[in-house]
Amino acid sequence: MKIARIEQFHVDGGWDDWSFLKLTTDDGLVGWSEFNQSRGRRGLASVVRGMADLVMGEDPRGVGRLSARLYALTQMTAGGLQALAIGAYENACLDLKAKALGIPVCELFGGALRSELPVYWSHFGMYRARNLDLFERVIGEAPVRGLDDLKRLAGEAARRGFRALKTNLLVFQDGKPATIGRGTGAFELNIDHAIERRVVDQLAALREGGGPGMGLMMDLNFNYKTEGLRRLARAVEPLALTWLEMDSHYPDALGLIRRTTSTPIASLETVLGRRALKPYLDAQAVDVGIVDVVFNGMAESVKMAALLDACEINVAAHNSHGPLGSLMSAHFCAVIPNLRFLEYDEDEVPWRRELLTRPWTMRDGCFVLPEGPGWGADIDEEVARAHAAGDMPA
């Protein structure tokens, strides 16, 4: 069996673009993966395409050898888009290998420890607040224009069976889409009392709407420097968050924040591979490690989770992607012993699940692990072409 054809599909996801890699073997077997070149990763499709000559003609069943070879050939520029491209090829080859054996991908990693995966509603309110017309006219759901709308939506989340939700700091504007809260200054990212107050008020509204049993998280991303992240972690202590999520390129900074607050700290979604992960573990930087199987590839992600487990840290799967990314993340969550949550976007465009040949199911606030060989579903190419993203390379 050898890889004979490599294709990409790029789909309009409403507020994101979704990218899919299709590998076809010389005997007609097809493997799929998803990769993500939205949100600062522009150009990834070109890197994936540029790596194709290193993959063409290879036996996809030798996934470990192929991944190691791609890493060795790109280690002078390891990380970044190179790592994301390797992850895309690794994941598509795993789909091929599992299909050739007639088993789910999770069976290649020892089998599922669980079939129902606890989720939290991610980007809670953000898409509705930033895409007002799309939600009203296309999706048919109420947009979010202020804290009262967020409070009502939190109550709806509880009624739908969600036990936790994660939001981003939203800055509402009269009659206009909301923006994401950041530190002041284009580059400085300084903090002031108004930002602290806004964070506390938004989380308090969600606590009131979702009820005392609703787990709350907020993702601050890279939007503040260490001073601001530390102040916000202290400010939200009375709200007893499940975690406060933040990113920093300096492991010791996160370690400092964690040691000076009672608020649990989650991070690492942008960390690629075990080598980059280890300094954060040495700094005791996180309470929850966030690992992305779309970025890192399933095999490397499982190794990262094992390293976190050795340090008594549980893992939340980063899943800010399209529909296939959710299936891939589910297989990852099923096989690791130290699972905390699977990230899940409840808000979606109508064609999101139609992109899959077999849609996933939810049960009692959990994502049900799909059955069947490979990831459990393929991309429906007809639907993908109908919703192609026109501004992305084919």
Secondary structure, 3 states (H helix, E strand, C coil): CCEEEEEEEEEECCCCEEEEEEEEECCCCEEEEEECCCCCCCCHHHHHHHCHHHHCCCCCCCHHHHHHHHHHHHHHHCCHHHHHHHHHHHHHHHHHHHHHHCCEHHHHHCCCCCCEEEEEECCCCHHHHHCHHHHHHHHCCCCCCCHHHHHHHHHHHHHCCCCEEEEECEEEECCEEEEECCCECCCCCECCHHHHHHHHHHHHHHHHHHCCCCEEEEECCCCCCHHHHHHHHHHCHHHCCCEEECCCCCHHHHHHHHHCCCCCEEECCCCCCHHHHHHHHHCCCCCEEEECHHHHCHHHHHHHHHHHHHCCCEEEECCCCCHHHHHHHHHHHHHCCCEEEEEECCCCCCCCHHHECCCCCEECCEEECCCCCECCCCECHHHHHHCECCCCCC
